[in-house]
Amino acid sequence: MRSFLLFMCFLVTLPLLGALGHDIWQAFNGKDGLDLTKPFTFSALGWIWKNCDPDSLKWARDNIDPDFWKSYIAPVLEQKSVIVAGIPALCVYALTFFLKFFGFRPFEGEGIFSHKIGFGKSKAGAGGKDYSFRDDKKTNKTKYKRR
């Protein structure tokens, strides 16, 4: 489960990096190169689809119900590609952070509440360290055996 969650983090990062890389590439390969006097613009997802693969856009518009297209797909295509790719990545990162922070299932024993701080010892099975202030050397004296 842990490796699957980390793989999902990697997987949802790829479209985000692709969208960001496309926008940076567009900015550097423009007519005048990169103009730092203007704000950096992100491209819309629909614009990318229309310019990169117009045949699949035409096929999708022809095969999808116009009401469904107008209600659900067109608003997504009008958004910036970085935002559309970033929302799933943000959700997976937030889930991973929540699970790791509180030490739930795949990160069991690693959360903030996993270790006892102060008096007492942490669980030996969790692989934690002893954070107690107690000195065990005074209570458990070493016994030497003679042969």
Secondary structure, DSSP 8 states (H G I E B T S, - for coil): -HHHHHHHHHHHHHHHHHHHHHHHHHHHTSSS---TTS-----BHHHHHHHH-HHHHHHHHHHS-HHHIIIIIHHHHHSBHHHHHHHHHHHHHHHHHHHHHHT-GGGTT-STTSS--SSS---TTTT--------HHHHS-------
